[in-house]
């Protein structure tokens, strides 16, 4: 295994190399703080420092099939080494007062800016949308802007500006210089493992699954990241020193979505935004949950394996995947094994994953056509909010009687698990409001939720019961 001790990326149209041992920059420095340390990129603002406001939004260009794919990200959640081999684009790069980019011109023409603090972030989200090959509907335009917070302008003129810009696309200067940028990206080494060593931190970036497994064996206590949308908060909010990190974000072998027979196979590095779009027709309950998962900037970065591996009691994908009866492939250097997700999580943020293993694949059986599957999420706001309670149900009826039912809740216990007593009370019974309301009372025996900043125990019990009733009302109910 060969090692490289520096990272390289494209900024302002040129390759930038950083040697962390010589520069004094910490490997857990965020992209936001790095950019703000430069004289020409002050448009990137720090608002919340946790991916909620979008003031720090940048666009990263990454090579895909010999073309550059542009996506918006929250730079406050990205550790600087993760941008190795990518193009970094800020508002200064797309235009200025003398030569506005079409999205900047549209925002100006539609009166989409007042105080201006949030404007560069909106511009970058609009730019990423502008660089897509499709013309999005208004719903998707709003979805793409959901991660950007405006406190004074109001969203109508901003949405109008975004809508106008994507409907009137013209060739911009990025199109004209793309071939040169592609050549620069290809010249950056993306094969040899990067090993960044400083006085008190070790940051490792493998580029293949086998390299990652070898590093996992060698450094069993290292923190695993891919999107870092959760782990970065330990640095930005808690100011922790993370001594050992293995960054899996550059392993293309783990980034896929494919079907074979009656099952779907998803690589653990597959990002949640791609999963949202890919699952729309085949796993609608999962896609619907991802519609209200974070923001596009976060979903572009967060991966499915990370959301599962965190074993969060409020991880939005976990109840849905459990309802779909998903399985996980766990691998180490010498072997692999398959574990049902329903059995994988053993306690609060505890899993069956061993210290030398990685989650490499998620296997999701296609549900039979006679099953009704629906997911729900309750949070204080619709977009970009953590669940107070989430749920996913699967139901199979036979002559209007419950032949089979699965009930999974997030936010109701220390980890996501099924409502065994409630399920048992419904199986074999008529799918009627009377029987559902009787079973709703048993949820308080299946779960003992806590009271915290998001809600109280009593309120959570009421929410969980009402969601079950809602599922009955939307799933071929009997009077």
C-alpha positions as CSV (number, residue, x, y, z in Angstrom):
1,X,0.0,0.0,0.0
2,X,1.5,3.3,-1.1
3,X,0.9,6.5,0.8
4,X,0.6,10.2,0.0
5,X,0.9,12.8,2.7
6,X,-0.8,15.7,0.9
7,X,-4.1,16.6,-0.7
8,X,-4.8,18.4,-4.0
9,X,-7.9,20.1,-5.3
10,X,-9.0,22.7,-7.8
11,X,-9.7,26.3,-6.6
12,X,-9.9,29.4,-8.7
13,X,-9.2,27.2,-11.8
14,X,-5.8,26.0,-10.5
15,X,-4.5,23.0,-8.5
16,X,-3.9,23.7,-4.9
17,X,-1.8,21.3,-2.8
18,X,-1.8,21.2,1.0
19,X,0.7,19.4,3.1
20,X,-0.8,19.4,6.6
21,X,2.4,18.8,8.5
22,X,4.0,21.9,6.9
23,X,1.0,24.2,6.7
24,X,-0.1,23.9,10.3
25,X,-3.7,23.3,9.2
26,X,-5.5,20.6,11.2
27,X,-7.0,17.7,9.1
28,X,-10.4,18.3,10.8
29,X,-10.4,22.0,9.7
30,X,-13.7,22.4,7.9
31,X,-13.8,23.6,4.3
32,X,-15.7,26.6,5.5
33,X,-12.9,27.8,7.8
34,X,-10.3,27.1,5.2
35,X,-12.1,29.2,2.6
36,X,-12.7,32.0,5.1
37,X,-9.0,32.1,5.8
38,X,-8.3,33.1,2.2
39,X,-8.6,36.7,1.0
40,X,-10.8,36.0,-2.0
41,X,-13.6,33.7,-0.7
42,X,-15.3,35.7,2.1
43,X,-18.8,35.1,0.5
44,X,-18.8,31.7,2.4
45,X,-20.4,32.6,5.7
46,X,-20.6,30.9,9.0
47,X,-24.2,31.1,10.3
48,X,-25.1,28.0,12.4
49,X,-22.1,25.8,11.9
50,X,-24.3,22.7,11.8
51,X,-25.8,22.6,8.3
52,X,-29.1,24.3,9.2
53,X,-28.8,27.7,7.5
54,X,-27.0,27.2,4.2
55,X,-25.0,30.4,4.5
56,X,-21.8,28.4,4.0
57,X,-23.1,26.6,0.8
58,X,-20.5,25.8,-1.8
59,X,-20.5,23.7,-4.9
60,X,-18.1,20.9,-5.5
61,X,-17.4,19.7,-9.0
62,X,-16.5,16.0,-9.2
63,X,-15.6,13.8,-12.2
64,X,-18.3,11.4,-13.4
65,X,-18.0,9.7,-16.7
66,X,-15.5,12.2,-17.9
67,X,-17.8,15.1,-17.2
68,X,-18.0,17.4,-14.1
69,X,-21.0,16.9,-11.9
70,X,-21.9,19.9,-9.8
71,X,-23.5,19.6,-6.3
72,X,-24.2,21.9,-3.5
73,X,-22.8,21.2,0.0
74,X,-22.7,22.7,3.5
75,X,-19.0,23.6,3.8
76,X,-19.3,23.7,7.6
77,X,-19.8,19.9,7.6
78,X,-16.9,18.9,5.3
79,X,-13.4,18.2,6.6
80,X,-10.8,19.7,4.3
81,X,-9.1,16.4,3.3
82,X,-12.4,15.2,1.9
83,X,-12.2,17.6,-1.1
84,X,-9.1,15.9,-2.5
85,X,-9.5,15.5,-6.3
86,X,-12.5,17.9,-6.5
87,X,-13.2,21.4,-7.8
88,X,-14.3,23.9,-5.2
89,X,-16.6,26.7,-6.4
90,X,-17.8,29.7,-4.4
91,X,-19.9,32.7,-5.3
92,X,-16.7,34.6,-6.2
93,X,-15.9,32.0,-8.9
94,X,-19.2,32.2,-10.7
95,X,-19.4,35.9,-11.2
96,X,-18.9,39.5,-9.9
97,X,-20.7,42.8,-10.1
98,X,-19.2,43.5,-13.5
99,X,-20.0,40.1,-14.9
100,X,-22.9,38.4,-13.2
101,X,-23.6,34.7,-13.7
102,X,-27.2,34.1,-15.0
103,X,-28.4,32.9,-11.5
104,X,-26.9,36.0,-9.9
105,X,-28.6,38.2,-12.6
106,X,-31.9,36.4,-12.0
107,X,-31.7,37.0,-8.3
108,X,-31.0,40.7,-8.9
109,X,-33.8,41.1,-11.4
110,X,-36.4,39.4,-9.2
111,X,-35.5,41.4,-6.1
112,X,-34.3,38.3,-4.3
113,X,-31.8,39.9,-1.8
114,X,-32.1,42.4,1.0
115,X,-29.5,42.3,3.8
116,X,-27.4,39.9,1.6
117,X,-26.0,37.7,4.3
118,X,-27.7,34.6,3.0
119,X,-27.5,35.5,-0.7
120,X,-24.2,33.8,-1.6
121,X,-25.5,30.5,-0.2
122,X,-28.7,30.8,-2.2
123,X,-26.7,31.6,-5.3
124,X,-24.7,28.5,-4.9
125,X,-27.8,26.3,-4.4
126,X,-29.3,27.9,-7.5
127,X,-26.0,27.4,-9.4
128,X,-26.0,23.7,-8.6
129,X,-29.6,23.5,-9.8
130,X,-28.7,25.5,-13.0
131,X,-25.9,23.0,-13.9
132,X,-28.3,20.0,-13.9
133,X,-29.3,18.7,-17.3
134,X,-33.0,18.5,-16.5
135,X,-35.5,21.3,-16.1
136,X,-36.9,20.8,-12.6
137,X,-40.5,21.3,-11.6
138,X,-41.3,24.0,-9.0
139,X,-41.5,21.3,-6.2
140,X,-37.9,20.3,-6.9
141,X,-36.8,23.9,-7.1
142,X,-38.2,24.5,-3.6
143,X,-36.6,21.3,-2.4
144,X,-33.2,22.4,-3.7
145,X,-33.5,25.7,-1.7
146,X,-34.9,24.1,1.5
147,X,-31.4,24.1,3.0
148,X,-31.0,27.9,2.7
149,X,-32.4,30.1,5.4
150,X,-33.5,33.7,4.6
151,X,-34.7,36.0,7.4
152,X,-35.7,39.2,5.5
153,X,-36.3,38.8,1.8
154,X,-39.0,36.2,1.8
155,X,-38.8,33.1,-0.4
156,X,-41.2,33.9,-3.3
157,X,-38.7,36.2,-5.2
158,X,-35.9,33.8,-4.6
159,X,-37.9,30.8,-5.9
160,X,-39.0,32.9,-8.8
161,X,-35.4,33.8,-9.6
162,X,-34.4,30.1,-9.5
163,X,-37.3,29.1,-11.6
164,X,-36.4,31.8,-14.2
165,X,-32.8,30.8,-14.3
166,X,-33.3,27.1,-15.0
167,X,-35.9,27.8,-17.6
168,X,-33.6,30.2,-19.5
169,X,-30.3,28.3,-19.3
170,X,-27.4,29.5,-21.5
171,X,-23.8,28.3,-21.8
172,X,-21.8,29.7,-18.9
173,X,-18.0,30.1,-18.5
174,X,-17.9,26.7,-16.7
175,X,-19.0,25.0,-19.9
176,X,-16.2,26.7,-21.8
177,X,-13.4,25.7,-19.4
178,X,-14.7,22.3,-18.5
179,X,-12.3,20.3,-20.6
180,X,-9.3,22.0,-18.9
181,X,-10.8,21.4,-15.4
182,X,-11.4,17.7,-16.3
183,X,-7.7,17.4,-17.3
184,X,-6.6,19.0,-14.0
185,X,-8.8,16.7,-11.9
186,X,-7.5,13.6,-13.8
187,X,-3.9,14.7,-13.0
188,X,-4.6,14.4,-9.3
189,X,-3.6,11.1,-7.7
190,X,-6.7,9.2,-6.7
191,X,-5.1,5.7,-6.2
192,X,-2.6,6.0,-3.4
193,X,-4.0,6.1,0.2
194,X,-3.6,9.5,1.8
195,X,-2.1,9.4,5.3
196,X,-2.1,12.8,7.0
197,X,-0.1,12.8,10.2
198,X,0.2,15.8,12.6
199,X,1.3,15.9,16.2
200,X,-2.0,14.7,17.6
201,X,-4.2,13.6,14.7
202,X,-4.1,10.9,12.0
203,X,-6.4,11.2,9.0
204,X,-6.5,8.4,6.4
205,X,-8.2,8.4,3.0
206,X,-8.3,5.0,1.1
207,X,-9.5,4.8,-2.5
208,X,-10.5,1.1,-2.6
209,X,-12.6,-1.2,-0.4
210,X,-9.6,-3.5,0.2
211,X,-7.5,-0.6,1.4
212,X,-10.3,0.5,3.7
213,X,-10.6,-2.9,5.2
214,X,-6.8,-3.1,5.8
215,X,-6.9,0.3,7.5
216,X,-9.9,-0.8,9.6
217,X,-8.0,-3.8,10.8
218,X,-4.9,-1.7,11.6
219,X,-6.8,1.1,13.3
220,X,-9.8,-0.5,15.0
221,X,-10.4,2.6,17.2
222,X,-10.4,5.0,14.3
223,X,-13.6,7.0,13.7
224,X,-15.2,6.1,10.4
225,X,-16.7,8.9,8.3
226,X,-18.0,9.3,4.8
227,X,-20.2,12.3,4.6
228,X,-19.3,13.5,8.1
229,X,-22.6,15.3,8.4
230,X,-23.0,14.0,11.9
231,X,-19.4,13.6,13.1
232,X,-18.4,17.1,12.0
233,X,-20.6,18.5,14.7
234,X,-18.3,17.0,17.3
235,X,-15.7,19.5,16.0
236,X,-17.8,22.5,15.1
237,X,-20.1,22.5,18.1
238,X,-18.3,20.4,20.8
239,X,-14.8,21.4,19.8
240,X,-13.5,17.8,20.2
241,X,-10.1,16.6,19.1
242,X,-10.6,13.5,16.9
243,X,-7.3,11.6,17.0
244,X,-7.9,9.0,14.3
245,X,-10.2,9.2,11.3
246,X,-10.7,6.8,8.3
247,X,-12.5,8.8,5.6
248,X,-14.4,6.4,3.2
249,X,-15.9,9.1,1.0
250,X,-13.6,8.4,-2.0
251,X,-14.3,4.7,-2.4
252,X,-16.3,4.4,-5.6
253,X,-16.7,0.6,-5.2
254,X,-19.2,1.3,-2.4
255,X,-21.2,3.8,-4.4
256,X,-23.9,2.1,-6.4
257,X,-27.6,1.3,-6.7
258,X,-28.7,-1.8,-8.6
259,X,-31.3,-4.5,-8.7
260,X,-31.0,-8.2,-9.2
261,X,-33.9,-10.6,-9.1
262,X,-36.2,-9.7,-6.3
263,X,-33.7,-7.6,-4.4
264,X,-32.1,-4.1,-4.5
265,X,-28.4,-3.7,-3.7
266,X,-27.2,-0.4,-2.4
267,X,-23.5,0.5,-1.7
268,X,-22.9,1.9,1.8
269,X,-21.4,5.1,0.2
270,X,-24.5,5.8,-1.9
271,X,-25.6,9.3,-0.9
272,X,-29.1,10.0,0.4
273,X,-30.0,12.5,-2.4
274,X,-29.3,9.9,-5.1
275,X,-31.2,7.3,-3.0
276,X,-34.2,9.6,-2.7
277,X,-34.4,9.9,-6.5
278,X,-33.5,6.3,-7.3
279,X,-36.0,4.8,-4.9
280,X,-39.0,7.0,-5.9
281,X,-40.7,4.3,-8.0
282,X,-39.4,1.1,-6.4
283,X,-39.4,2.0,-2.7
284,X,-41.8,4.9,-2.3
285,X,-41.9,4.8,1.5
286,X,-38.2,5.3,1.6
287,X,-38.2,8.1,-1.0
288,X,-41.0,9.9,0.8
289,X,-39.0,9.8,4.1
290,X,-35.9,11.1,2.3
291,X,-38.0,14.0,0.9
292,X,-38.0,15.5,4.4
293,X,-34.5,14.3,5.5
294,X,-32.2,17.2,6.1
295,X,-31.6,19.4,3.1
296,X,-30.2,18.7,-0.4
297,X,-26.8,20.0,0.7
298,X,-26.8,17.4,3.5
299,X,-28.3,14.6,1.5
300,X,-25.7,15.2,-1.2
301,X,-23.1,14.4,1.4
302,X,-24.7,11.9,3.9
303,X,-24.6,8.2,2.9
304,X,-26.9,5.3,3.7
305,X,-24.2,3.3,5.5
306,X,-23.4,6.2,7.7
307,X,-27.0,6.8,8.6
308,X,-27.4,3.2,9.6
309,X,-24.0,2.8,11.2
310,X,-24.6,5.7,13.6
311,X,-27.5,3.6,15.1
312,X,-29.2,6.9,16.1
313,X,-32.6,6.4,17.7
314,X,-33.9,9.1,15.4
315,X,-32.2,8.1,12.2
316,X,-34.9,8.6,9.6
317,X,-34.0,5.8,7.2
318,X,-33.7,3.0,9.9
319,X,-37.5,2.5,10.7
320,X,-38.2,2.4,6.9
321,X,-35.5,0.0,6.1
322,X,-36.5,-2.3,9.0
323,X,-40.0,-2.3,7.7
324,X,-38.7,-3.3,4.3
325,X,-36.7,-6.1,6.1
326,X,-33.4,-4.9,4.8
327,X,-30.1,-6.7,5.4
328,X,-26.6,-5.4,5.9
329,X,-23.4,-6.9,4.5
330,X,-20.5,-6.6,7.0
331,X,-17.0,-7.2,5.8
332,X,-13.5,-7.5,7.2
333,X,-10.2,-8.4,5.5
334,X,-10.9,-12.1,5.3
335,X,-14.7,-12.6,5.3
336,X,-18.2,-11.1,4.9
337,X,-21.4,-11.8,6.7
338,X,-25.1,-10.7,6.3
339,X,-27.1,-9.4,9.2
340,X,-30.8,-8.3,9.3
341,X,-31.1,-4.7,10.1
342,X,-33.8,-5.6,12.6
343,X,-31.1,-7.4,14.6
344,X,-28.1,-5.2,13.8
345,X,-28.8,-2.5,16.4
346,X,-28.4,-3.9,20.0
347,X,-28.7,-0.8,22.2
348,X,-28.3,3.0,22.3
349,X,-25.8,3.6,19.4
350,X,-24.6,0.0,19.7
351,X,-24.5,-2.4,16.9
352,X,-23.3,-5.9,15.9
353,X,-20.5,-4.4,13.8
354,X,-17.1,-5.6,15.0
355,X,-14.1,-3.3,15.4
356,X,-12.5,-4.7,12.2
357,X,-15.7,-4.6,10.0
358,X,-17.3,-2.1,7.7
359,X,-20.9,-1.9,6.4
360,X,-20.3,-2.4,2.7
361,X,-23.8,-3.1,1.3
362,X,-27.5,-2.8,2.1
363,X,-29.8,-5.4,0.6
364,X,-33.5,-4.5,0.4
365,X,-36.1,-7.1,-0.8
366,X,-38.7,-5.7,-3.1
367,X,-42.0,-6.0,-1.2
368,X,-44.8,-8.1,-2.7
369,X,-47.6,-6.1,-4.4
370,X,-50.1,-7.2,-1.8
371,X,-48.2,-5.3,0.9
372,X,-49.1,-1.7,1.9
373,X,-46.0,0.2,3.2
374,X,-46.1,3.8,4.4
375,X,-43.7,6.0,6.3
376,X,-44.4,9.1,8.4
377,X,-42.3,11.7,10.2
378,X,-43.3,14.3,12.8
379,X,-41.0,17.2,13.4
380,X,-41.3,20.8,14.5
381,X,-40.9,22.0,10.9
382,X,-41.4,20.2,7.6
383,X,-37.9,20.6,6.1
384,X,-34.5,20.2,7.5
385,X,-35.5,19.0,11.0
386,X,-34.8,16.1,13.2
387,X,-37.6,13.7,13.9
388,X,-39.6,13.9,17.0
389,X,-41.3,10.6,16.1
390,X,-41.0,8.7,12.9
391,X,-42.7,5.5,11.8
392,X,-43.0,2.9,9.1
393,X,-45.6,0.3,8.7
394,X,-46.1,-2.7,6.4
395,X,-49.5,-4.4,6.1
396,X,-50.8,-7.5,4.4
397,X,-54.5,-8.0,4.4
398,X,-56.5,-11.1,3.6
399,X,-60.3,-10.7,3.4
400,X,-59.9,-7.5,5.4
401,X,-58.1,-9.3,8.2
402,X,-54.5,-8.6,9.2
403,X,-52.5,-11.4,7.7
404,X,-49.2,-9.7,8.6
405,X,-48.1,-6.4,10.0
406,X,-44.8,-4.7,10.9
407,X,-44.6,-1.6,13.1
408,X,-41.4,0.3,13.6
409,X,-40.9,3.7,15.3
410,X,-38.0,6.0,15.7
411,X,-37.7,8.5,18.5
412,X,-39.7,6.3,20.9
413,X,-36.9,4.4,22.6
414,X,-33.1,4.2,22.9
415,X,-33.0,2.5,19.5
416,X,-35.4,1.7,16.7
417,X,-37.3,-1.5,17.2
418,X,-40.7,-3.0,16.4
419,X,-43.9,-2.7,18.5
420,X,-44.2,-6.4,19.3
421,X,-47.3,-6.2,21.5
422,X,-49.1,-3.9,19.2
423,X,-48.4,-6.1,16.2
424,X,-49.6,-9.2,18.1
425,X,-52.8,-7.5,19.0
426,X,-53.6,-6.8,15.4
427,X,-52.6,-10.0,13.7
428,X,-55.6,-12.1,12.6
429,X,-58.0,-9.3,13.5
430,X,-60.2,-7.4,11.2
431,X,-58.5,-4.2,10.0
432,X,-61.1,-1.9,11.6
433,X,-60.9,1.4,13.5
434,X,-62.2,-0.3,16.6
435,X,-59.3,-2.9,16.6
436,X,-56.7,-0.3,15.6
437,X,-57.8,2.0,18.5
438,X,-57.6,-0.9,20.9
439,X,-54.1,-1.7,19.7
440,X,-53.0,1.9,19.9
441,X,-53.1,1.7,23.7
442,X,-50.5,-1.1,23.7
443,X,-47.8,1.3,22.2
444,X,-47.3,2.7,25.7
445,X,-46.2,-0.9,26.7
446,X,-44.0,-1.4,23.7
447,X,-42.1,1.9,24.2
448,X,-41.0,4.1,27.0
449,X,-40.0,7.4,25.3
450,X,-38.0,10.1,27.1
451,X,-38.8,13.7,27.5
452,X,-36.3,16.1,25.9
453,X,-36.1,19.4,24.1
454,X,-38.2,18.1,21.1
455,X,-41.1,16.7,23.0
456,X,-42.3,15.1,26.2
457,X,-43.0,11.4,26.9
458,X,-46.8,11.8,26.9
459,X,-46.8,13.8,23.7
460,X,-44.6,11.2,21.9
461,X,-47.0,8.4,23.0
462,X,-49.9,10.4,21.5
463,X,-48.0,11.0,18.3
464,X,-47.1,7.3,17.9
465,X,-50.7,6.3,18.5
466,X,-52.1,8.9,16.1
467,X,-49.7,7.8,13.4
468,X,-51.0,4.3,13.6
469,X,-54.5,5.6,13.2
470,X,-53.4,7.7,10.2
471,X,-51.9,4.6,8.6
472,X,-55.3,2.8,9.1
473,X,-57.1,5.7,7.5
474,X,-54.8,5.6,4.4
475,X,-54.5,1.9,3.9
476,X,-57.7,0.4,2.6
477,X,-59.5,0.7,5.9
478,X,-62.7,-0.9,7.0
479,X,-65.4,1.2,8.7
